[in-house]
Amino acid sequence: MAINVTGQFLAAREAGKRMISRGDGGCIVNISSIAGSSALGRGNFAYSVSKGAVLQFTRELAVEWAHHGIRV
């Protein structure tokens, strides 16, 4: 969770702050996995959960920052 979720959160937060302060929008690309949207069932529980968090985190940021011209 610390690497897959928190790491991407911190990076997106910093990038978002800078894009918002500049005022000209931008784009943030998060990398996830098919494991985030489909159960693999091979002992990958923590990995799948963390990638699912990244997918939802990305969707929420897209909605939150759209009015700033930031695509996520």
PAMIDO-438567 format. One record per atom (N, C-alpha, C): atom name; z, x, y; residue in three letters; residue number from 1. Coordinates in nm, 2 decimals. Example, Ala and Ser with C-alpha at 12.3 -4.5 7.8 and 13.67 -1.06 7.14 Angstrom:
% residues 2
<pt><atomo>N</atomo><pz>0.78</pz><px>1.32</px><py>-0.57</py><residuo>ALA</residuo><num>1</num></pt>
<pt><atomo>CA</atomo><pz>0.78</pz><px>1.23</px><py>-0.45</py><residuo>ALA</residuo><num>1</num></pt>
<pt><atomo>C</atomo><pz>0.78</pz><px>1.32</px><py>-0.33</py><residuo>ALA</residuo><num>1</num></pt>
<pt><atomo>N</atomo><pz>0.71</pz><px>1.28</px><py>-0.22</py><residuo>SER</residuo><num>2</num></pt>
<pt><atomo>CA</atomo><pz>0.71</pz><px>1.37</px><py>-0.11</py><residuo>SER</residuo><num>2</num></pt>
<pt><atomo>C</atomo><pz>0.79</pz><px>1.29</px><py>0.00</py><residuo>SER</residuo><num>2</num></pt>
% end
This chain:
% residues 72
<pt><atomo>N</atomo><pz>0.00</pz><px>0.08</px><py>-0.12</py><residuo>MET</residuo><num>1</num></pt>
<pt><atomo>CA</atomo><pz>0.00</pz><px>0.00</px><py>0.00</py><residuo>MET</residuo><num>1</num></pt>
<pt><atomo>C</atomo><pz>0.00</pz><px>0.09</px><py>0.13</py><residuo>MET</residuo><num>1</num></pt>
<pt><atomo>N</atomo><pz>0.07</pz><px>0.20</px><py>0.12</py><residuo>ALA</residuo><num>2</num></pt>
<pt><atomo>CA</atomo><pz>0.08</pz><px>0.28</px><py>0.24</py><residuo>ALA</residuo><num>2</num></pt>
<pt><atomo>C</atomo><pz>-0.05</pz><px>0.34</px><py>0.28</py><residuo>ALA</residuo><num>2</num></pt>
<pt><atomo>N</atomo><pz>-0.13</pz><px>0.38</px><py>0.18</py><residuo>ILE</residuo><num>3</num></pt>
<pt><atomo>CA</atomo><pz>-0.26</pz><px>0.44</px><py>0.21</py><residuo>ILE</residuo><num>3</num></pt>
<pt><atomo>C</atomo><pz>-0.37</pz><px>0.33</px><py>0.23</py><residuo>ILE</residuo><num>3</num></pt>
<pt><atomo>N</atomo><pz>-0.38</pz><px>0.24</px><py>0.13</py><residuo>ASN</residuo><num>4</num></pt>
<pt><atomo>CA</atomo><pz>-0.49</pz><px>0.14</px><py>0.14</py><residuo>ASN</residuo><num>4</num></pt>
<pt><atomo>C</atomo><pz>-0.47</pz><px>0.04</px><py>0.25</py><residuo>ASN</residuo><num>4</num></pt>
<pt><atomo>N</atomo><pz>-0.35</pz><px>0.00</px><py>0.28</py><residuo>VAL</residuo><num>5</num></pt>
<pt><atomo>CA</atomo><pz>-0.33</pz><px>-0.11</px><py>0.38</py><residuo>VAL</residuo><num>5</num></pt>
<pt><atomo>C</atomo><pz>-0.28</pz><px>-0.05</px><py>0.51</py><residuo>VAL</residuo><num>5</num></pt>
<pt><atomo>N</atomo><pz>-0.17</pz><px>0.02</px><py>0.51</py><residuo>THR</residuo><num>6</num></pt>
<pt><atomo>CA</atomo><pz>-0.11</pz><px>0.07</px><py>0.63</py><residuo>THR</residuo><num>6</num></pt>
<pt><atomo>C</atomo><pz>-0.20</pz><px>0.17</px><py>0.70</py><residuo>THR</residuo><num>6</num></pt>
<pt><atomo>N</atomo><pz>-0.26</pz><px>0.26</px><py>0.62</py><residuo>GLY</residuo><num>7</num></pt>
<pt><atomo>CA</atomo><pz>-0.35</pz><px>0.35</px><py>0.68</py><residuo>GLY</residuo><num>7</num></pt>
<pt><atomo>C</atomo><pz>-0.47</pz><px>0.29</px><py>0.76</py><residuo>GLY</residuo><num>7</num></pt>
<pt><atomo>N</atomo><pz>-0.53</pz><px>0.19</px><py>0.70</py><residuo>GLN</residuo><num>8</num></pt>
<pt><atomo>CA</atomo><pz>-0.64</pz><px>0.12</px><py>0.77</py><residuo>GLN</residuo><num>8</num></pt>
<pt><atomo>C</atomo><pz>-0.59</pz><px>0.04</px><py>0.88</py><residuo>GLN</residuo><num>8</num></pt>
<pt><atomo>N</atomo><pz>-0.47</pz><px>-0.02</px><py>0.87</py><residuo>PHE</residuo><num>9</num></pt>
<pt><atomo>CA</atomo><pz>-0.41</pz><px>-0.10</px><py>0.98</py><residuo>PHE</residuo><num>9</num></pt>
<pt><atomo>C</atomo><pz>-0.39</pz><px>-0.01</px><py>1.10</py><residuo>PHE</residuo><num>9</num></pt>
<pt><atomo>N</atomo><pz>-0.33</pz><px>0.11</px><py>1.08</py><residuo>LEU</residuo><num>10</num></pt>
<pt><atomo>CA</atomo><pz>-0.30</pz><px>0.20</px><py>1.19</py><residuo>LEU</residuo><num>10</num></pt>
<pt><atomo>C</atomo><pz>-0.43</pz><px>0.25</px><py>1.26</py><residuo>LEU</residuo><num>10</num></pt>
<pt><atomo>N</atomo><pz>-0.53</pz><px>0.28</px><py>1.18</py><residuo>ALA</residuo><num>11</num></pt>
<pt><atomo>CA</atomo><pz>-0.65</pz><px>0.33</px><py>1.23</py><residuo>ALA</residuo><num>11</num></pt>
<pt><atomo>C</atomo><pz>-0.72</pz><px>0.22</px><py>1.31</py><residuo>ALA</residuo><num>11</num></pt>
<pt><atomo>N</atomo><pz>-0.73</pz><px>0.10</px><py>1.26</py><residuo>ALA</residuo><num>12</num></pt>
<pt><atomo>CA</atomo><pz>-0.79</pz><px>-0.01</px><py>1.33</py><residuo>ALA</residuo><num>12</num></pt>
<pt><atomo>C</atomo><pz>-0.71</pz><px>-0.05</px><py>1.46</py><residuo>ALA</residuo><num>12</num></pt>
<pt><atomo>N</atomo><pz>-0.58</pz><px>-0.04</px><py>1.45</py><residuo>ARG</residuo><num>13</num></pt>
<pt><atomo>CA</atomo><pz>-0.50</pz><px>-0.07</px><py>1.57</py><residuo>ARG</residuo><num>13</num></pt>
<pt><atomo>C</atomo><pz>-0.54</pz><px>0.02</px><py>1.69</py><residuo>ARG</residuo><num>13</num></pt>
<pt><atomo>N</atomo><pz>-0.54</pz><px>0.15</px><py>1.65</py><residuo>GLU</residuo><num>14</num></pt>
<pt><atomo>CA</atomo><pz>-0.57</pz><px>0.25</px><py>1.76</py><residuo>GLU</residuo><num>14</num></pt>
<pt><atomo>C</atomo><pz>-0.72</pz><px>0.23</px><py>1.81</py><residuo>GLU</residuo><num>14</num></pt>
<pt><atomo>N</atomo><pz>-0.81</pz><px>0.22</px><py>1.72</py><residuo>ALA</residuo><num>15</num></pt>
<pt><atomo>CA</atomo><pz>-0.95</pz><px>0.20</px><py>1.76</py><residuo>ALA</residuo><num>15</num></pt>
<pt><atomo>C</atomo><pz>-0.96</pz><px>0.07</px><py>1.85</py><residuo>ALA</residuo><num>15</num></pt>
<pt><atomo>N</atomo><pz>-0.90</pz><px>-0.04</px><py>1.80</py><residuo>GLY</residuo><num>16</num></pt>
<pt><atomo>CA</atomo><pz>-0.90</pz><px>-0.16</px><py>1.88</py><residuo>GLY</residuo><num>16</num></pt>
<pt><atomo>C</atomo><pz>-0.84</pz><px>-0.15</px><py>2.02</py><residuo>GLY</residuo><num>16</num></pt>
<pt><atomo>N</atomo><pz>-0.73</pz><px>-0.08</px><py>2.03</py><residuo>LYS</residuo><num>17</num></pt>
<pt><atomo>CA</atomo><pz>-0.67</pz><px>-0.06</px><py>2.16</py><residuo>LYS</residuo><num>17</num></pt>
<pt><atomo>C</atomo><pz>-0.77</pz><px>0.01</px><py>2.26</py><residuo>LYS</residuo><num>17</num></pt>
<pt><atomo>N</atomo><pz>-0.83</pz><px>0.11</px><py>2.21</py><residuo>ARG</residuo><num>18</num></pt>
<pt><atomo>CA</atomo><pz>-0.93</pz><px>0.18</px><py>2.29</py><residuo>ARG</residuo><num>18</num></pt>
<pt><atomo>C</atomo><pz>-1.05</pz><px>0.10</px><py>2.32</py><residuo>ARG</residuo><num>18</num></pt>
<pt><atomo>N</atomo><pz>-1.10</pz><px>0.03</px><py>2.23</py><residuo>MET</residuo><num>19</num></pt>
<pt><atomo>CA</atomo><pz>-1.22</pz><px>-0.06</px><py>2.25</py><residuo>MET</residuo><num>19</num></pt>
<pt><atomo>C</atomo><pz>-1.18</pz><px>-0.17</px><py>2.35</py><residuo>MET</residuo><num>19</num></pt>
<pt><atomo>N</atomo><pz>-1.07</pz><px>-0.23</px><py>2.34</py><residuo>ILE</residuo><num>20</num></pt>
<pt><atomo>CA</atomo><pz>-1.02</pz><px>-0.33</px><py>2.43</py><residuo>ILE</residuo><num>20</num></pt>
<pt><atomo>C</atomo><pz>-1.01</pz><px>-0.28</px><py>2.57</py><residuo>ILE</residuo><num>20</num></pt>
<pt><atomo>N</atomo><pz>-0.94</pz><px>-0.16</px><py>2.58</py><residuo>SER</residuo><num>21</num></pt>
<pt><atomo>CA</atomo><pz>-0.92</pz><px>-0.10</px><py>2.72</py><residuo>SER</residuo><num>21</num></pt>
<pt><atomo>C</atomo><pz>-1.05</pz><px>-0.06</px><py>2.78</py><residuo>SER</residuo><num>21</num></pt>
<pt><atomo>N</atomo><pz>-1.15</pz><px>-0.02</px><py>2.70</py><residuo>ARG</residuo><num>22</num></pt>
<pt><atomo>CA</atomo><pz>-1.28</pz><px>0.02</px><py>2.76</py><residuo>ARG</residuo><num>22</num></pt>
<pt><atomo>C</atomo><pz>-1.36</pz><px>-0.11</px><py>2.81</py><residuo>ARG</residuo><num>22</num></pt>
<pt><atomo>N</atomo><pz>-1.34</pz><px>-0.22</px><py>2.73</py><residuo>GLY</residuo><num>23</num></pt>
<pt><atomo>CA</atomo><pz>-1.40</pz><px>-0.34</px><py>2.77</py><residuo>GLY</residuo><num>23</num></pt>
<pt><atomo>C</atomo><pz>-1.55</pz><px>-0.36</px><py>2.73</py><residuo>GLY</residuo><num>23</num></pt>
<pt><atomo>N</atomo><pz>-1.60</pz><px>-0.28</px><py>2.65</py><residuo>ASP</residuo><num>24</num></pt>
<pt><atomo>CA</atomo><pz>-1.74</pz><px>-0.29</px><py>2.61</py><residuo>ASP</residuo><num>24</num></pt>
<pt><atomo>C</atomo><pz>-1.76</pz><px>-0.32</px><py>2.46</py><residuo>ASP</residuo><num>24</num></pt>
<pt><atomo>N</atomo><pz>-1.65</pz><px>-0.36</px><py>2.39</py><residuo>GLY</residuo><num>25</num></pt>
<pt><atomo>CA</atomo><pz>-1.66</pz><px>-0.40</px><py>2.25</py><residuo>GLY</residuo><num>25</num></pt>
<pt><atomo>C</atomo><pz>-1.67</pz><px>-0.28</px><py>2.16</py><residuo>GLY</residuo><num>25</num></pt>
<pt><atomo>N</atomo><pz>-1.72</pz><px>-0.31</px><py>2.04</py><residuo>GLY</residuo><num>26</num></pt>
<pt><atomo>CA</atomo><pz>-1.74</pz><px>-0.21</px><py>1.94</py><residuo>GLY</residuo><num>26</num></pt>
<pt><atomo>C</atomo><pz>-1.74</pz><px>-0.27</px><py>1.80</py><residuo>GLY</residuo><num>26</num></pt>
<pt><atomo>N</atomo><pz>-1.73</pz><px>-0.18</px><py>1.70</py><residuo>CYS</residuo><num>27</num></pt>
<pt><atomo>CA</atomo><pz>-1.73</pz><px>-0.22</px><py>1.56</py><residuo>CYS</residuo><num>27</num></pt>
<pt><atomo>C</atomo><pz>-1.64</pz><px>-0.14</px><py>1.48</py><residuo>CYS</residuo><num>27</num></pt>
<pt><atomo>N</atomo><pz>-1.56</pz><px>-0.21</px><py>1.39</py><residuo>ILE</residuo><num>28</num></pt>
<pt><atomo>CA</atomo><pz>-1.47</pz><px>-0.14</px><py>1.30</py><residuo>ILE</residuo><num>28</num></pt>
<pt><atomo>C</atomo><pz>-1.51</pz><px>-0.18</px><py>1.16</py><residuo>ILE</residuo><num>28</num></pt>
<pt><atomo>N</atomo><pz>-1.53</pz><px>-0.08</px><py>1.08</py><residuo>VAL</residuo><num>29</num></pt>
<pt><atomo>CA</atomo><pz>-1.57</pz><px>-0.10</px><py>0.94</py><residuo>VAL</residuo><num>29</num></pt>
<pt><atomo>C</atomo><pz>-1.46</pz><px>-0.06</px><py>0.85</py><residuo>VAL</residuo><num>29</num></pt>
<pt><atomo>N</atomo><pz>-1.40</pz><px>-0.15</px><py>0.77</py><residuo>ASN</residuo><num>30</num></pt>
<pt><atomo>CA</atomo><pz>-1.30</pz><px>-0.13</px><py>0.67</py><residuo>ASN</residuo><num>30</num></pt>
<pt><atomo>C</atomo><pz>-1.37</pz><px>-0.12</px><py>0.53</py><residuo>ASN</residuo><num>30</num></pt>
<pt><atomo>N</atomo><pz>-1.32</pz><px>-0.03</px><py>0.45</py><residuo>ILE</residuo><num>31</num></pt>
<pt><atomo>CA</atomo><pz>-1.37</pz><px>-0.02</px><py>0.31</py><residuo>ILE</residuo><num>31</num></pt>
<pt><atomo>C</atomo><pz>-1.27</pz><px>-0.08</px><py>0.22</py><residuo>ILE</residuo><num>31</num></pt>
<pt><atomo>N</atomo><pz>-1.32</pz><px>-0.17</px><py>0.13</py><residuo>SER</residuo><num>32</num></pt>
<pt><atomo>CA</atomo><pz>-1.23</pz><px>-0.23</px><py>0.03</py><residuo>SER</residuo><num>32</num></pt>
<pt><atomo>C</atomo><pz>-1.29</pz><px>-0.22</px><py>-0.11</py><residuo>SER</residuo><num>32</num></pt>
<pt><atomo>N</atomo><pz>-1.28</pz><px>-0.32</px><py>-0.19</py><residuo>SER</residuo><num>33</num></pt>
<pt><atomo>CA</atomo><pz>-1.33</pz><px>-0.31</px><py>-0.33</py><residuo>SER</residuo><num>33</num></pt>
<pt><atomo>C</atomo><pz>-1.35</pz><px>-0.45</px><py>-0.38</py><residuo>SER</residuo><num>33</num></pt>
<pt><atomo>N</atomo><pz>-1.43</pz><px>-0.46</px><py>-0.48</py><residuo>ILE</residuo><num>34</num></pt>
<pt><atomo>CA</atomo><pz>-1.45</pz><px>-0.59</px><py>-0.55</py><residuo>ILE</residuo><num>34</num></pt>
<pt><atomo>C</atomo><pz>-1.32</pz><px>-0.63</px><py>-0.61</py><residuo>ILE</residuo><num>34</num></pt>
<pt><atomo>N</atomo><pz>-1.23</pz><px>-0.53</px><py>-0.64</py><residuo>ALA</residuo><num>35</num></pt>
<pt><atomo>CA</atomo><pz>-1.10</pz><px>-0.56</px><py>-0.70</py><residuo>ALA</residuo><num>35</num></pt>
<pt><atomo>C</atomo><pz>-1.01</pz><px>-0.65</px><py>-0.60</py><residuo>ALA</residuo><num>35</num></pt>
<pt><atomo>N</atomo><pz>-1.04</pz><px>-0.65</px><py>-0.48</py><residuo>GLY</residuo><num>36</num></pt>
<pt><atomo>CA</atomo><pz>-0.97</pz><px>-0.72</px><py>-0.38</py><residuo>GLY</residuo><num>36</num></pt>
<pt><atomo>C</atomo><pz>-1.00</pz><px>-0.87</px><py>-0.38</py><residuo>GLY</residuo><num>36</num></pt>
<pt><atomo>N</atomo><pz>-1.11</pz><px>-0.91</px><py>-0.45</py><residuo>SER</residuo><num>37</num></pt>
<pt><atomo>CA</atomo><pz>-1.14</pz><px>-1.05</px><py>-0.45</py><residuo>SER</residuo><num>37</num></pt>
<pt><atomo>C</atomo><pz>-1.16</pz><px>-1.10</px><py>-0.59</py><residuo>SER</residuo><num>37</num></pt>
<pt><atomo>N</atomo><pz>-1.14</pz><px>-1.02</px><py>-0.69</py><residuo>SER</residuo><num>38</num></pt>
<pt><atomo>CA</atomo><pz>-1.15</pz><px>-1.06</px><py>-0.83</py><residuo>SER</residuo><num>38</num></pt>
<pt><atomo>C</atomo><pz>-1.06</pz><px>-0.98</px><py>-0.92</py><residuo>SER</residuo><num>38</num></pt>
<pt><atomo>N</atomo><pz>-0.98</pz><px>-1.05</px><py>-1.00</py><residuo>ALA</residuo><num>39</num></pt>
<pt><atomo>CA</atomo><pz>-0.88</pz><px>-0.98</px><py>-1.09</py><residuo>ALA</residuo><num>39</num></pt>
<pt><atomo>C</atomo><pz>-0.96</pz><px>-0.90</px><py>-1.19</py><residuo>ALA</residuo><num>39</num></pt>
<pt><atomo>N</atomo><pz>-0.91</pz><px>-0.77</px><py>-1.20</py><residuo>LEU</residuo><num>40</num></pt>
<pt><atomo>CA</atomo><pz>-0.97</pz><px>-0.68</px><py>-1.30</py><residuo>LEU</residuo><num>40</num></pt>
<pt><atomo>C</atomo><pz>-0.90</pz><px>-0.69</px><py>-1.43</py><residuo>LEU</residuo><num>40</num></pt>
<pt><atomo>N</atomo><pz>-0.77</pz><px>-0.70</px><py>-1.43</py><residuo>GLY</residuo><num>41</num></pt>
<pt><atomo>CA</atomo><pz>-0.69</pz><px>-0.72</px><py>-1.55</py><residuo>GLY</residuo><num>41</num></pt>
<pt><atomo>C</atomo><pz>-0.69</pz><px>-0.59</px><py>-1.64</py><residuo>GLY</residuo><num>41</num></pt>
<pt><atomo>N</atomo><pz>-0.70</pz><px>-0.48</px><py>-1.57</py><residuo>ARG</residuo><num>42</num></pt>
<pt><atomo>CA</atomo><pz>-0.69</pz><px>-0.35</px><py>-1.65</py><residuo>ARG</residuo><num>42</num></pt>
<pt><atomo>C</atomo><pz>-0.58</pz><px>-0.26</px><py>-1.60</py><residuo>ARG</residuo><num>42</num></pt>
<pt><atomo>N</atomo><pz>-0.47</pz><px>-0.32</px><py>-1.56</py><residuo>GLY</residuo><num>43</num></pt>
<pt><atomo>CA</atomo><pz>-0.35</pz><px>-0.25</px><py>-1.51</py><residuo>GLY</residuo><num>43</num></pt>
<pt><atomo>C</atomo><pz>-0.37</pz><px>-0.20</px><py>-1.37</py><residuo>GLY</residuo><num>43</num></pt>
<pt><atomo>N</atomo><pz>-0.45</pz><px>-0.27</px><py>-1.29</py><residuo>ASN</residuo><num>44</num></pt>
<pt><atomo>CA</atomo><pz>-0.48</pz><px>-0.23</px><py>-1.16</py><residuo>ASN</residuo><num>44</num></pt>
<pt><atomo>C</atomo><pz>-0.41</pz><px>-0.32</px><py>-1.05</py><residuo>ASN</residuo><num>44</num></pt>
<pt><atomo>N</atomo><pz>-0.30</pz><px>-0.37</px><py>-1.09</py><residuo>PHE</residuo><num>45</num></pt>
<pt><atomo>CA</atomo><pz>-0.23</pz><px>-0.47</px><py>-1.01</py><residuo>PHE</residuo><num>45</num></pt>
<pt><atomo>C</atomo><pz>-0.21</pz><px>-0.43</px><py>-0.86</py><residuo>PHE</residuo><num>45</num></pt>
<pt><atomo>N</atomo><pz>-0.15</pz><px>-0.31</px><py>-0.84</py><residuo>ALA</residuo><num>46</num></pt>
<pt><atomo>CA</atomo><pz>-0.12</pz><px>-0.26</px><py>-0.71</py><residuo>ALA</residuo><num>46</num></pt>
<pt><atomo>C</atomo><pz>-0.25</pz><px>-0.24</px><py>-0.63</py><residuo>ALA</residuo><num>46</num></pt>
<pt><atomo>N</atomo><pz>-0.34</pz><px>-0.18</px><py>-0.70</py><residuo>TYR</residuo><num>47</num></pt>
<pt><atomo>CA</atomo><pz>-0.47</pz><px>-0.14</px><py>-0.63</py><residuo>TYR</residuo><num>47</num></pt>
<pt><atomo>C</atomo><pz>-0.54</pz><px>-0.27</px><py>-0.59</py><residuo>TYR</residuo><num>47</num></pt>
<pt><atomo>N</atomo><pz>-0.55</pz><px>-0.37</px><py>-0.68</py><residuo>SER</residuo><num>48</num></pt>
<pt><atomo>CA</atomo><pz>-0.62</pz><px>-0.50</px><py>-0.64</py><residuo>SER</residuo><num>48</num></pt>
<pt><atomo>C</atomo><pz>-0.55</pz><px>-0.57</px><py>-0.53</py><residuo>SER</residuo><num>48</num></pt>
<pt><atomo>N</atomo><pz>-0.41</pz><px>-0.57</px><py>-0.53</py><residuo>VAL</residuo><num>49</num></pt>
<pt><atomo>CA</atomo><pz>-0.34</pz><px>-0.64</px><py>-0.43</py><residuo>VAL</residuo><num>49</num></pt>
<pt><atomo>C</atomo><pz>-0.36</pz><px>-0.57</px><py>-0.29</py><residuo>VAL</residuo><num>49</num></pt>
<pt><atomo>N</atomo><pz>-0.36</pz><px>-0.44</px><py>-0.29</py><residuo>SER</residuo><num>50</num></pt>
<pt><atomo>CA</atomo><pz>-0.38</pz><px>-0.37</px><py>-0.17</py><residuo>SER</residuo><num>50</num></pt>
<pt><atomo>C</atomo><pz>-0.52</pz><px>-0.39</px><py>-0.11</py><residuo>SER</residuo><num>50</num></pt>
<pt><atomo>N</atomo><pz>-0.62</pz><px>-0.40</px><py>-0.20</py><residuo>LYS</residuo><num>51</num></pt>
<pt><atomo>CA</atomo><pz>-0.76</pz><px>-0.42</px><py>-0.15</py><residuo>LYS</residuo><num>51</num></pt>
<pt><atomo>C</atomo><pz>-0.78</pz><px>-0.56</px><py>-0.11</py><residuo>LYS</residuo><num>51</num></pt>
<pt><atomo>N</atomo><pz>-0.71</pz><px>-0.66</px><py>-0.17</py><residuo>GLY</residuo><num>52</num></pt>
<pt><atomo>CA</atomo><pz>-0.71</pz><px>-0.80</px><py>-0.12</py><residuo>GLY</residuo><num>52</num></pt>
<pt><atomo>C</atomo><pz>-0.65</pz><px>-0.81</px><py>0.02</py><residuo>GLY</residuo><num>52</num></pt>
<pt><atomo>N</atomo><pz>-0.54</pz><px>-0.73</px><py>0.04</py><residuo>ALA</residuo><num>53</num></pt>
<pt><atomo>CA</atomo><pz>-0.48</pz><px>-0.73</px><py>0.17</py><residuo>ALA</residuo><num>53</num></pt>
<pt><atomo>C</atomo><pz>-0.58</pz><px>-0.67</px><py>0.28</py><residuo>ALA</residuo><num>53</num></pt>
<pt><atomo>N</atomo><pz>-0.66</pz><px>-0.57</px><py>0.24</py><residuo>VAL</residuo><num>54</num></pt>
<pt><atomo>CA</atomo><pz>-0.76</pz><px>-0.52</px><py>0.34</py><residuo>VAL</residuo><num>54</num></pt>
<pt><atomo>C</atomo><pz>-0.86</pz><px>-0.62</px><py>0.37</py><residuo>VAL</residuo><num>54</num></pt>
<pt><atomo>N</atomo><pz>-0.91</pz><px>-0.69</px><py>0.27</py><residuo>LEU</residuo><num>55</num></pt>
<pt><atomo>CA</atomo><pz>-1.01</pz><px>-0.80</px><py>0.29</py><residuo>LEU</residuo><num>55</num></pt>
<pt><atomo>C</atomo><pz>-0.96</pz><px>-0.90</px><py>0.39</py><residuo>LEU</residuo><num>55</num></pt>
<pt><atomo>N</atomo><pz>-0.84</pz><px>-0.95</px><py>0.37</py><residuo>GLN</residuo><num>56</num></pt>
<pt><atomo>CA</atomo><pz>-0.78</pz><px>-1.05</px><py>0.46</py><residuo>GLN</residuo><num>56</num></pt>
<pt><atomo>C</atomo><pz>-0.75</pz><px>-1.00</px><py>0.60</py><residuo>GLN</residuo><num>56</num></pt>
<pt><atomo>N</atomo><pz>-0.70</pz><px>-0.88</px><py>0.60</py><residuo>PHE</residuo><num>57</num></pt>
<pt><atomo>CA</atomo><pz>-0.67</pz><px>-0.81</px><py>0.73</py><residuo>PHE</residuo><num>57</num></pt>
<pt><atomo>C</atomo><pz>-0.80</pz><px>-0.80</px><py>0.81</py><residuo>PHE</residuo><num>57</num></pt>
<pt><atomo>N</atomo><pz>-0.91</pz><px>-0.76</px><py>0.74</py><residuo>THR</residuo><num>58</num></pt>
<pt><atomo>CA</atomo><pz>-1.04</pz><px>-0.75</px><py>0.81</py><residuo>THR</residuo><num>58</num></pt>
<pt><atomo>C</atomo><pz>-1.08</pz><px>-0.88</px><py>0.87</py><residuo>THR</residuo><num>58</num></pt>
<pt><atomo>N</atomo><pz>-1.07</pz><px>-0.99</px><py>0.79</py><residuo>ARG</residuo><num>59</num></pt>
<pt><atomo>CA</atomo><pz>-1.11</pz><px>-1.12</px><py>0.83</py><residuo>ARG</residuo><num>59</num></pt>
<pt><atomo>C</atomo><pz>-1.03</pz><px>-1.17</px><py>0.96</py><residuo>ARG</residuo><num>59</num></pt>
<pt><atomo>N</atomo><pz>-0.90</pz><px>-1.14</px><py>0.95</py><residuo>GLU</residuo><num>60</num></pt>
<pt><atomo>CA</atomo><pz>-0.81</pz><px>-1.18</px><py>1.06</py><residuo>GLU</residuo><num>60</num></pt>
<pt><atomo>C</atomo><pz>-0.84</pz><px>-1.11</px><py>1.19</py><residuo>GLU</residuo><num>60</num></pt>
<pt><atomo>N</atomo><pz>-0.87</pz><px>-0.97</px><py>1.17</py><residuo>LEU</residuo><num>61</num></pt>
<pt><atomo>CA</atomo><pz>-0.90</pz><px>-0.89</px><py>1.29</py><residuo>LEU</residuo><num>61</num></pt>
<pt><atomo>C</atomo><pz>-1.03</pz><px>-0.94</px><py>1.35</py><residuo>LEU</residuo><num>61</num></pt>
<pt><atomo>N</atomo><pz>-1.13</pz><px>-0.98</px><py>1.27</py><residuo>ALA</residuo><num>62</num></pt>
<pt><atomo>CA</atomo><pz>-1.26</pz><px>-1.02</px><py>1.31</py><residuo>ALA</residuo><num>62</num></pt>
<pt><atomo>C</atomo><pz>-1.24</pz><px>-1.14</px><py>1.41</py><residuo>ALA</residuo><num>62</num></pt>
<pt><atomo>N</atomo><pz>-1.15</pz><px>-1.23</px><py>1.37</py><residuo>VAL</residuo><num>63</num></pt>
<pt><atomo>CA</atomo><pz>-1.13</pz><px>-1.36</px><py>1.45</py><residuo>VAL</residuo><num>63</num></pt>
<pt><atomo>C</atomo><pz>-1.05</pz><px>-1.32</px><py>1.57</py><residuo>VAL</residuo><num>63</num></pt>
<pt><atomo>N</atomo><pz>-0.95</pz><px>-1.24</px><py>1.56</py><residuo>GLU</residuo><num>64</num></pt>
<pt><atomo>CA</atomo><pz>-0.86</pz><px>-1.20</px><py>1.67</py><residuo>GLU</residuo><num>64</num></pt>
<pt><atomo>C</atomo><pz>-0.93</pz><px>-1.13</px><py>1.78</py><residuo>GLU</residuo><num>64</num></pt>
<pt><atomo>N</atomo><pz>-1.02</pz><px>-1.04</px><py>1.74</py><residuo>TRP</residuo><num>65</num></pt>
<pt><atomo>CA</atomo><pz>-1.08</pz><px>-0.95</px><py>1.84</py><residuo>TRP</residuo><num>65</num></pt>
<pt><atomo>C</atomo><pz>-1.23</pz><px>-0.99</px><py>1.88</py><residuo>TRP</residuo><num>65</num></pt>
<pt><atomo>N</atomo><pz>-1.28</pz><px>-1.10</px><py>1.82</py><residuo>ALA</residuo><num>66</num></pt>
<pt><atomo>CA</atomo><pz>-1.42</pz><px>-1.14</px><py>1.85</py><residuo>ALA</residuo><num>66</num></pt>
<pt><atomo>C</atomo><pz>-1.44</pz><px>-1.16</px><py>2.00</py><residuo>ALA</residuo><num>66</num></pt>
<pt><atomo>N</atomo><pz>-1.34</pz><px>-1.22</px><py>2.07</py><residuo>HIS</residuo><num>67</num></pt>
<pt><atomo>CA</atomo><pz>-1.35</pz><px>-1.25</px><py>2.21</py><residuo>HIS</residuo><num>67</num></pt>
<pt><atomo>C</atomo><pz>-1.35</pz><px>-1.12</px><py>2.30</py><residuo>HIS</residuo><num>67</num></pt>
<pt><atomo>N</atomo><pz>-1.32</pz><px>-1.01</px><py>2.24</py><residuo>HIS</residuo><num>68</num></pt>
<pt><atomo>CA</atomo><pz>-1.33</pz><px>-0.88</px><py>2.31</py><residuo>HIS</residuo><num>68</num></pt>
<pt><atomo>C</atomo><pz>-1.46</pz><px>-0.81</px><py>2.28</py><residuo>HIS</residuo><num>68</num></pt>
<pt><atomo>N</atomo><pz>-1.55</pz><px>-0.87</px><py>2.20</py><residuo>GLY</residuo><num>69</num></pt>
<pt><atomo>CA</atomo><pz>-1.68</pz><px>-0.82</px><py>2.16</py><residuo>GLY</residuo><num>69</num></pt>
<pt><atomo>C</atomo><pz>-1.66</pz><px>-0.71</px><py>2.05</py><residuo>GLY</residuo><num>69</num></pt>
<pt><atomo>N</atomo><pz>-1.55</pz><px>-0.72</px><py>1.98</py><residuo>ILE</residuo><num>70</num></pt>
<pt><atomo>CA</atomo><pz>-1.53</pz><px>-0.62</px><py>1.87</py><residuo>ILE</residuo><num>70</num></pt>
<pt><atomo>C</atomo><pz>-1.56</pz><px>-0.69</px><py>1.74</py><residuo>ILE</residuo><num>70</num></pt>
<pt><atomo>N</atomo><pz>-1.66</pz><px>-0.63</px><py>1.66</py><residuo>ARG</residuo><num>71</num></pt>
<pt><atomo>CA</atomo><pz>-1.69</pz><px>-0.68</px><py>1.53</py><residuo>ARG</residuo><num>71</num></pt>
<pt><atomo>C</atomo><pz>-1.61</pz><px>-0.60</px><py>1.43</py><residuo>ARG</residuo><num>71</num></pt>
<pt><atomo>N</atomo><pz>-1.55</pz><px>-0.68</px><py>1.33</py><residuo>VAL</residuo><num>72</num></pt>
<pt><atomo>CA</atomo><pz>-1.47</pz><px>-0.61</px><py>1.23</py><residuo>VAL</residuo><num>72</num></pt>
<pt><atomo>C</atomo><pz>-1.52</pz><px>-0.65</px><py>1.10</py><residuo>VAL</residuo><num>72</num></pt>
% end
